[in-house]
Amino acid sequence: MKFLVSDMTCNHCKATIENAIHNLDGNAKVSVDLASKTVDVETTRGQQHILNTLVGAGFEARVV
């Protein structure tokens, strides 16, 4: 799954997103690209769960 997180700007944002997703699914593979403001996630959780987690962490996110 790929998400656009338009308000992600720094390594603190990156860490917050990674931690939030890993709290939802400890086995998730998360790849954050600050330059393109995208987050790729490999997980058994549904797309809406990840989207809700990103929003819950304080970010504006949408599916790409």
HTML snippet that shows the backbone in 3Dmol.js (N, CA, C, O; Angstrom):
<script src="https://3Dmol.org/build/3Dmol-min.js"></script>
<div id="view" style="width:600px;height:400px;position:relative"></div>
<script>
const pdb = `
ATOM      1  N   MET A   1       0.837  -1.172   0.000  1.00  0.00           N
ATOM      2  CA  MET A   1       0.000   0.000   0.000  1.00  0.00           C
ATOM      3  C   MET A   1       0.882   1.234   0.000  1.00  0.00           C
ATOM      4  O   MET A   1       1.959   1.248   0.596  1.00  0.00           O
ATOM      5  N   LYS A   2       0.415   2.255  -0.667  1.00  0.00           N
ATOM      6  CA  LYS A   2       1.168   3.504  -0.719  1.00  0.00           C
ATOM      7  C   LYS A   2       0.252   4.651  -0.311  1.00  0.00           C
ATOM      8  O   LYS A   2      -0.906   4.732  -0.720  1.00  0.00           O
ATOM      9  N   PHE A   3       0.814   5.535   0.511  1.00  0.00           N
ATOM     10  CA  PHE A   3       0.059   6.679   1.008  1.00  0.00           C
ATOM     11  C   PHE A   3       0.858   7.955   0.772  1.00  0.00           C
ATOM     12  O   PHE A   3       2.085   7.961   0.877  1.00  0.00           O
ATOM     13  N   LEU A   4       0.158   9.018   0.457  1.00  0.00           N
ATOM     14  CA  LEU A   4       0.760  10.346   0.362  1.00  0.00           C
ATOM     15  C   LEU A   4       0.474  11.055   1.681  1.00  0.00           C
ATOM     16  O   LEU A   4      -0.676  11.180   2.102  1.00  0.00           O
ATOM     17  N   VAL A   5       1.552  11.518   2.326  1.00  0.00           N
ATOM     18  CA  VAL A   5       1.431  12.220   3.607  1.00  0.00           C
ATOM     19  C   VAL A   5       2.018  13.610   3.384  1.00  0.00           C
ATOM     20  O   VAL A   5       3.203  13.850   3.614  1.00  0.00           O
ATOM     21  N   SER A   6       1.159  14.512   2.931  1.00  0.00           N
ATOM     22  CA  SER A   6       1.621  15.812   2.446  1.00  0.00           C
ATOM     23  C   SER A   6       2.241  16.696   3.522  1.00  0.00           C
ATOM     24  O   SER A   6       3.043  17.573   3.203  1.00  0.00           O
ATOM     25  N   ASP A   7       1.890  16.486   4.785  1.00  0.00           N
ATOM     26  CA  ASP A   7       2.449  17.343   5.831  1.00  0.00           C
ATOM     27  C   ASP A   7       3.616  16.702   6.579  1.00  0.00           C
ATOM     28  O   ASP A   7       3.987  17.168   7.657  1.00  0.00           O
ATOM     29  N   MET A   8       4.193  15.648   6.027  1.00  0.00           N
ATOM     30  CA  MET A   8       5.382  15.012   6.590  1.00  0.00           C
ATOM     31  C   MET A   8       6.610  15.791   6.118  1.00  0.00           C
ATOM     32  O   MET A   8       6.830  15.929   4.915  1.00  0.00           O
ATOM     33  N   THR A   9       7.411  16.303   7.060  1.00  0.00           N
ATOM     34  CA  THR A   9       8.498  17.200   6.670  1.00  0.00           C
ATOM     35  C   THR A   9       9.879  16.837   7.203  1.00  0.00           C
ATOM     36  O   THR A   9      10.876  17.359   6.703  1.00  0.00           O
ATOM     37  N   CYS A  10       9.971  15.956   8.205  1.00  0.00           N
ATOM     38  CA  CYS A  10      11.278  15.762   8.839  1.00  0.00           C
ATOM     39  C   CYS A  10      11.433  14.331   9.357  1.00  0.00           C
ATOM     40  O   CYS A  10      10.515  13.516   9.259  1.00  0.00           O
ATOM     41  N   ASN A  11      12.601  14.046   9.905  1.00  0.00           N
ATOM     42  CA  ASN A  11      12.861  12.715  10.442  1.00  0.00           C
ATOM     43  C   ASN A  11      12.002  12.405  11.666  1.00  0.00           C
ATOM     44  O   ASN A  11      11.708  11.239  11.930  1.00  0.00           O
ATOM     45  N   HIS A  12      11.598  13.423  12.412  1.00  0.00           N
ATOM     46  CA  HIS A  12      10.693  13.195  13.534  1.00  0.00           C
ATOM     47  C   HIS A  12       9.345  12.693  13.019  1.00  0.00           C
ATOM     48  O   HIS A  12       8.755  11.777  13.592  1.00  0.00           O
ATOM     49  N   CYS A  13       8.863  13.301  11.936  1.00  0.00           N
ATOM     50  CA  CYS A  13       7.624  12.834  11.298  1.00  0.00           C
ATOM     51  C   CYS A  13       7.779  11.381  10.862  1.00  0.00           C
ATOM     52  O   CYS A  13       6.894  10.556  11.084  1.00  0.00           O
ATOM     53  N   LYS A  14       8.906  11.084  10.245  1.00  0.00           N
ATOM     54  CA  LYS A  14       9.180   9.728   9.757  1.00  0.00           C
ATOM     55  C   LYS A  14       9.116   8.729  10.909  1.00  0.00           C
ATOM     56  O   LYS A  14       8.472   7.686  10.794  1.00  0.00           O
ATOM     57  N   ALA A  15       9.779   9.044  12.012  1.00  0.00           N
ATOM     58  CA  ALA A  15       9.796   8.155  13.172  1.00  0.00           C
ATOM     59  C   ALA A  15       8.400   8.000  13.773  1.00  0.00           C
ATOM     60  O   ALA A  15       8.016   6.901  14.172  1.00  0.00           O
ATOM     61  N   THR A  16       7.647   9.085  13.839  1.00  0.00           N
ATOM     62  CA  THR A  16       6.289   9.037  14.382  1.00  0.00           C
ATOM     63  C   THR A  16       5.417   8.103  13.548  1.00  0.00           C
ATOM     64  O   THR A  16       4.659   7.300  14.092  1.00  0.00           O
ATOM     65  N   ILE A  17       5.530   8.212  12.230  1.00  0.00           N
ATOM     66  CA  ILE A  17       4.741   7.366  11.327  1.00  0.00           C
ATOM     67  C   ILE A  17       5.157   5.905  11.460  1.00  0.00           C
ATOM     68  O   ILE A  17       4.303   5.024  11.569  1.00  0.00           O
ATOM     69  N   GLU A  18       6.449   5.645  11.452  1.00  0.00           N
ATOM     70  CA  GLU A  18       6.925   4.263  11.592  1.00  0.00           C
ATOM     71  C   GLU A  18       6.447   3.656  12.913  1.00  0.00           C
ATOM     72  O   GLU A  18       5.975   2.519  12.940  1.00  0.00           O
ATOM     73  N   ASN A  19       6.569   4.404  13.993  1.00  0.00           N
ATOM     74  CA  ASN A  19       6.149   3.893  15.302  1.00  0.00           C
ATOM     75  C   ASN A  19       4.646   3.639  15.353  1.00  0.00           C
ATOM     76  O   ASN A  19       4.206   2.624  15.892  1.00  0.00           O
ATOM     77  N   ALA A  20       3.866   4.549  14.799  1.00  0.00           N
ATOM     78  CA  ALA A  20       2.409   4.384  14.807  1.00  0.00           C
ATOM     79  C   ALA A  20       1.998   3.121  14.055  1.00  0.00           C
ATOM     80  O   ALA A  20       1.146   2.364  14.521  1.00  0.00           O
ATOM     81  N   ILE A  21       2.599   2.902  12.905  1.00  0.00           N
ATOM     82  CA  ILE A  21       2.255   1.712  12.113  1.00  0.00           C
ATOM     83  C   ILE A  21       2.738   0.445  12.812  1.00  0.00           C
ATOM     84  O   ILE A  21       2.028  -0.560  12.828  1.00  0.00           O
ATOM     85  N   HIS A  22       3.934   0.481  13.388  1.00  0.00           N
ATOM     86  CA  HIS A  22       4.440  -0.701  14.094  1.00  0.00           C
ATOM     87  C   HIS A  22       3.639  -0.992  15.358  1.00  0.00           C
ATOM     88  O   HIS A  22       3.566  -2.145  15.783  1.00  0.00           O
ATOM     89  N   ASN A  23       3.034   0.030  15.970  1.00  0.00           N
ATOM     90  CA  ASN A  23       2.154  -0.210  17.110  1.00  0.00           C
ATOM     91  C   ASN A  23       0.883  -0.930  16.676  1.00  0.00           C
ATOM     92  O   ASN A  23       0.312  -1.699  17.449  1.00  0.00           O
ATOM     93  N   LEU A  24       0.441  -0.688  15.460  1.00  0.00           N
ATOM     94  CA  LEU A  24      -0.728  -1.365  14.904  1.00  0.00           C
ATOM     95  C   LEU A  24      -0.378  -2.791  14.479  1.00  0.00           C
ATOM     96  O   LEU A  24      -1.136  -3.729  14.727  1.00  0.00           O
ATOM     97  N   ASP A  25       0.777  -2.936  13.836  1.00  0.00           N
ATOM     98  CA  ASP A  25       1.237  -4.242  13.337  1.00  0.00           C
ATOM     99  C   ASP A  25       2.752  -4.302  13.471  1.00  0.00           C
ATOM    100  O   ASP A  25       3.476  -3.712  12.671  1.00  0.00           O
ATOM    101  N   GLY A  26       3.220  -5.007  14.470  1.00  0.00           N
ATOM    102  CA  GLY A  26       4.654  -5.110  14.730  1.00  0.00           C
ATOM    103  C   GLY A  26       5.446  -5.765  13.618  1.00  0.00           C
ATOM    104  O   GLY A  26       6.667  -5.622  13.562  1.00  0.00           O
ATOM    105  N   ASN A  27       4.772  -6.482  12.734  1.00  0.00           N
ATOM    106  CA  ASN A  27       5.449  -7.158  11.627  1.00  0.00           C
ATOM    107  C   ASN A  27       5.388  -6.376  10.317  1.00  0.00           C
ATOM    108  O   ASN A  27       5.889  -6.842   9.294  1.00  0.00           O
ATOM    109  N   ALA A  28       4.788  -5.210  10.343  1.00  0.00           N
ATOM    110  CA  ALA A  28       4.650  -4.410   9.115  1.00  0.00           C
ATOM    111  C   ALA A  28       6.014  -3.960   8.619  1.00  0.00           C
ATOM    112  O   ALA A  28       6.919  -3.686   9.407  1.00  0.00           O
ATOM    113  N   LYS A  29       6.145  -3.890   7.309  1.00  0.00           N
ATOM    114  CA  LYS A  29       7.331  -3.303   6.680  1.00  0.00           C
ATOM    115  C   LYS A  29       6.938  -1.902   6.235  1.00  0.00           C
ATOM    116  O   LYS A  29       5.988  -1.721   5.474  1.00  0.00           O
ATOM    117  N   VAL A  30       7.682  -0.915   6.722  1.00  0.00           N
ATOM    118  CA  VAL A  30       7.351   0.482   6.456  1.00  0.00           C
ATOM    119  C   VAL A  30       8.537   1.156   5.791  1.00  0.00           C
ATOM    120  O   VAL A  30       9.665   1.066   6.275  1.00  0.00           O
ATOM    121  N   SER A  31       8.276   1.832   4.677  1.00  0.00           N
ATOM    122  CA  SER A  31       9.302   2.586   3.973  1.00  0.00           C
ATOM    123  C   SER A  31       8.788   4.009   3.783  1.00  0.00           C
ATOM    124  O   SER A  31       7.790   4.236   3.099  1.00  0.00           O
ATOM    125  N   VAL A  32       9.484   4.962   4.398  1.00  0.00           N
ATOM    126  CA  VAL A  32       9.078   6.359   4.351  1.00  0.00           C
ATOM    127  C   VAL A  32      10.046   7.122   3.458  1.00  0.00           C
ATOM    128  O   VAL A  32      11.260   7.045   3.646  1.00  0.00           O
ATOM    129  N   ASP A  33       9.516   7.854   2.492  1.00  0.00           N
ATOM    130  CA  ASP A  33      10.331   8.691   1.604  1.00  0.00           C
ATOM    131  C   ASP A  33       9.944  10.152   1.834  1.00  0.00           C
ATOM    132  O   ASP A  33       8.907  10.616   1.360  1.00  0.00           O
ATOM    133  N   LEU A  34      10.798  10.866   2.571  1.00  0.00           N
ATOM    134  CA  LEU A  34      10.500  12.264   2.895  1.00  0.00           C
ATOM    135  C   LEU A  34      10.442  13.138   1.650  1.00  0.00           C
ATOM    136  O   LEU A  34       9.619  14.051   1.571  1.00  0.00           O
ATOM    137  N   ALA A  35      11.305  12.868   0.680  1.00  0.00           N
ATOM    138  CA  ALA A  35      11.364  13.707  -0.528  1.00  0.00           C
ATOM    139  C   ALA A  35      10.050  13.668  -1.307  1.00  0.00           C
ATOM    140  O   ALA A  35       9.562  14.701  -1.765  1.00  0.00           O
ATOM    141  N   SER A  36       9.488  12.488  -1.452  1.00  0.00           N
ATOM    142  CA  SER A  36       8.232  12.369  -2.206  1.00  0.00           C
ATOM    143  C   SER A  36       7.004  12.402  -1.301  1.00  0.00           C
ATOM    144  O   SER A  36       5.868  12.390  -1.775  1.00  0.00           O
ATOM    145  N   LYS A  37       7.253  12.445   0.022  1.00  0.00           N
ATOM    146  CA  LYS A  37       6.173  12.491   1.027  1.00  0.00           C
ATOM    147  C   LYS A  37       5.262  11.268   0.923  1.00  0.00           C
ATOM    148  O   LYS A  37       4.044  11.369   1.065  1.00  0.00           O
ATOM    149  N   THR A  38       5.879  10.109   0.674  1.00  0.00           N
ATOM    150  CA  THR A  38       5.107   8.874   0.557  1.00  0.00           C
ATOM    151  C   THR A  38       5.533   7.866   1.619  1.00  0.00           C
ATOM    152  O   THR A  38       6.660   7.877   2.115  1.00  0.00           O
ATOM    153  N   VAL A  39       4.591   7.003   1.940  1.00  0.00           N
ATOM    154  CA  VAL A  39       4.821   5.913   2.885  1.00  0.00           C
ATOM    155  C   VAL A  39       4.327   4.638   2.225  1.00  0.00           C
ATOM    156  O   VAL A  39       3.159   4.535   1.850  1.00  0.00           O
ATOM    157  N   ASP A  40       5.220   3.665   2.084  1.00  0.00           N
ATOM    158  CA  ASP A  40       4.855   2.345   1.571  1.00  0.00           C
ATOM    159  C   ASP A  40       4.761   1.401   2.758  1.00  0.00           C
ATOM    160  O   ASP A  40       5.639   1.380   3.621  1.00  0.00           O
ATOM    161  N   VAL A  41       3.692   0.624   2.793  1.00  0.00           N
ATOM    162  CA  VAL A  41       3.463  -0.278   3.913  1.00  0.00           C
ATOM    163  C   VAL A  41       3.102  -1.663   3.393  1.00  0.00           C
ATOM    164  O   VAL A  41       2.225  -1.816   2.543  1.00  0.00           O
ATOM    165  N   GLU A  42       3.799  -2.673   3.924  1.00  0.00           N
ATOM    166  CA  GLU A  42       3.437  -4.066   3.682  1.00  0.00           C
ATOM    167  C   GLU A  42       2.931  -4.611   5.000  1.00  0.00           C
ATOM    168  O   GLU A  42       3.681  -4.682   5.974  1.00  0.00           O
ATOM    169  N   THR A  43       1.657  -4.998   5.042  1.00  0.00           N
ATOM    170  CA  THR A  43       1.038  -5.465   6.275  1.00  0.00           C
ATOM    171  C   THR A  43      -0.155  -6.347   5.960  1.00  0.00           C
ATOM    172  O   THR A  43      -0.664  -6.356   4.839  1.00  0.00           O
ATOM    173  N   THR A  44      -0.589  -7.081   6.956  1.00  0.00           N
ATOM    174  CA  THR A  44      -1.808  -7.875   6.809  1.00  0.00           C
ATOM    175  C   THR A  44      -3.028  -7.048   7.184  1.00  0.00           C
ATOM    176  O   THR A  44      -4.160  -7.485   6.973  1.00  0.00           O
ATOM    177  N   ARG A  45      -2.814  -5.867   7.734  1.00  0.00           N
ATOM    178  CA  ARG A  45      -3.917  -4.977   8.095  1.00  0.00           C
ATOM    179  C   ARG A  45      -4.494  -4.326   6.852  1.00  0.00           C
ATOM    180  O   ARG A  45      -3.804  -4.165   5.846  1.00  0.00           O
ATOM    181  N   GLY A  46      -5.740  -3.959   6.925  1.00  0.00           N
ATOM    182  CA  GLY A  46      -6.410  -3.329   5.798  1.00  0.00           C
ATOM    183  C   GLY A  46      -5.937  -1.905   5.568  1.00  0.00           C
ATOM    184  O   GLY A  46      -5.406  -1.249   6.464  1.00  0.00           O
ATOM    185  N   GLN A  47      -6.143  -1.451   4.354  1.00  0.00           N
ATOM    186  CA  GLN A  47      -5.733  -0.111   3.946  1.00  0.00           C
ATOM    187  C   GLN A  47      -6.360   0.969   4.838  1.00  0.00           C
ATOM    188  O   GLN A  47      -5.698   1.943   5.197  1.00  0.00           O
ATOM    189  N   GLN A  48      -7.624   0.793   5.188  1.00  0.00           N
ATOM    190  CA  GLN A  48      -8.308   1.787   6.022  1.00  0.00           C
ATOM    191  C   GLN A  48      -7.715   1.845   7.422  1.00  0.00           C
ATOM    192  O   GLN A  48      -7.666   2.916   8.027  1.00  0.00           O
ATOM    193  N   HIS A  49      -7.260   0.700   7.946  1.00  0.00           N
ATOM    194  CA  HIS A  49      -6.605   0.691   9.259  1.00  0.00           C
ATOM    195  C   HIS A  49      -5.333   1.540   9.235  1.00  0.00           C
ATOM    196  O   HIS A  49      -5.077   2.313  10.158  1.00  0.00           O
ATOM    197  N   ILE A  50      -4.546   1.391   8.181  1.00  0.00           N
ATOM    198  CA  ILE A  50      -3.300   2.162   8.076  1.00  0.00           C
ATOM    199  C   ILE A  50      -3.622   3.638   7.903  1.00  0.00           C
ATOM    200  O   ILE A  50      -3.000   4.487   8.541  1.00  0.00           O
ATOM    201  N   LEU A  51      -4.573   3.947   7.060  1.00  0.00           N
ATOM    202  CA  LEU A  51      -4.970   5.340   6.851  1.00  0.00           C
ATOM    203  C   LEU A  51      -5.442   5.965   8.166  1.00  0.00           C
ATOM    204  O   LEU A  51      -5.054   7.087   8.495  1.00  0.00           O
ATOM    205  N   ASN A  52      -6.267   5.251   8.909  1.00  0.00           N
ATOM    206  CA  ASN A  52      -6.735   5.749  10.200  1.00  0.00           C
ATOM    207  C   ASN A  52      -5.583   5.946  11.180  1.00  0.00           C
ATOM    208  O   ASN A  52      -5.593   6.890  11.970  1.00  0.00           O
ATOM    209  N   THR A  53      -4.606   5.071  11.131  1.00  0.00           N
ATOM    210  CA  THR A  53      -3.441   5.183  12.007  1.00  0.00           C
ATOM    211  C   THR A  53      -2.632   6.429  11.674  1.00  0.00           C
ATOM    212  O   THR A  53      -2.187   7.139  12.575  1.00  0.00           O
ATOM    213  N   LEU A  54      -2.441   6.700  10.389  1.00  0.00           N
ATOM    214  CA  LEU A  54      -1.704   7.897   9.974  1.00  0.00           C
ATOM    215  C   LEU A  54      -2.442   9.166  10.406  1.00  0.00           C
ATOM    216  O   LEU A  54      -1.831  10.103  10.919  1.00  0.00           O
ATOM    217  N   VAL A  55      -3.738   9.185  10.197  1.00  0.00           N
ATOM    218  CA  VAL A  55      -4.537  10.348  10.592  1.00  0.00           C
ATOM    219  C   VAL A  55      -4.522  10.496  12.119  1.00  0.00           C
ATOM    220  O   VAL A  55      -4.413  11.604  12.644  1.00  0.00           O
ATOM    221  N   GLY A  56      -4.630   9.379  12.813  1.00  0.00           N
ATOM    222  CA  GLY A  56      -4.601   9.383  14.268  1.00  0.00           C
ATOM    223  C   GLY A  56      -3.277   9.869  14.830  1.00  0.00           C
ATOM    224  O   GLY A  56      -3.225  10.392  15.943  1.00  0.00           O
ATOM    225  N   ALA A  57      -2.206   9.697  14.065  1.00  0.00           N
ATOM    226  CA  ALA A  57      -0.878  10.173  14.477  1.00  0.00           C
ATOM    227  C   ALA A  57      -0.697  11.656  14.185  1.00  0.00           C
ATOM    228  O   ALA A  57       0.341  12.239  14.496  1.00  0.00           O
ATOM    229  N   GLY A  58      -1.725  12.262  13.582  1.00  0.00           N
ATOM    230  CA  GLY A  58      -1.687  13.708  13.348  1.00  0.00           C
ATOM    231  C   GLY A  58      -1.310  14.143  11.947  1.00  0.00           C
ATOM    232  O   GLY A  58      -0.951  15.301  11.735  1.00  0.00           O
ATOM    233  N   PHE A  59      -1.387  13.237  10.990  1.00  0.00           N
ATOM    234  CA  PHE A  59      -0.990  13.570   9.632  1.00  0.00           C
ATOM    235  C   PHE A  59      -2.176  13.541   8.677  1.00  0.00           C
ATOM    236  O   PHE A  59      -3.128  12.784   8.867  1.00  0.00           O
ATOM    237  N   GLU A  60      -2.102  14.375   7.655  1.00  0.00           N
ATOM    238  CA  GLU A  60      -3.062  14.310   6.558  1.00  0.00           C
ATOM    239  C   GLU A  60      -2.524  13.278   5.588  1.00  0.00           C
ATOM    240  O   GLU A  60      -1.407  13.406   5.086  1.00  0.00           O
ATOM    241  N   ALA A  61      -3.316  12.264   5.327  1.00  0.00           N
ATOM    242  CA  ALA A  61      -2.854  11.171   4.473  1.00  0.00           C
ATOM    243  C   ALA A  61      -3.954  10.763   3.520  1.00  0.00           C
ATOM    244  O   ALA A  61      -5.143  10.895   3.812  1.00  0.00           O
ATOM    245  N   ARG A  62      -3.525  10.258   2.360  1.00  0.00           N
ATOM    246  CA  ARG A  62      -4.482   9.701   1.410  1.00  0.00           C
ATOM    247  C   ARG A  62      -3.798   8.565   0.659  1.00  0.00           C
ATOM    248  O   ARG A  62      -2.573   8.510   0.551  1.00  0.00           O
ATOM    249  N   VAL A  63      -4.612   7.681   0.153  1.00  0.00           N
ATOM    250  CA  VAL A  63      -4.108   6.534  -0.605  1.00  0.00           C
ATOM    251  C   VAL A  63      -3.638   7.031  -1.966  1.00  0.00           C
ATOM    252  O   VAL A  63      -4.285   7.869  -2.593  1.00  0.00           O
ATOM    253  N   VAL A  64      -2.501   6.502  -2.412  1.00  0.00           N
ATOM    254  CA  VAL A  64      -1.963   6.834  -3.731  1.00  0.00           C
ATOM    255  C   VAL A  64      -2.241   5.679  -4.668  1.00  0.00           C
ATOM    256  O   VAL A  64      -1.876   5.734  -5.842  1.00  0.00           O
TER     257      VAL A  64
END
`;
const viewer = $3Dmol.createViewer("view");
viewer.addModel(pdb, "pdb");
viewer.setStyle({}, {cartoon: {color: "spectrum"}});
viewer.zoomTo();
viewer.render();
</script>
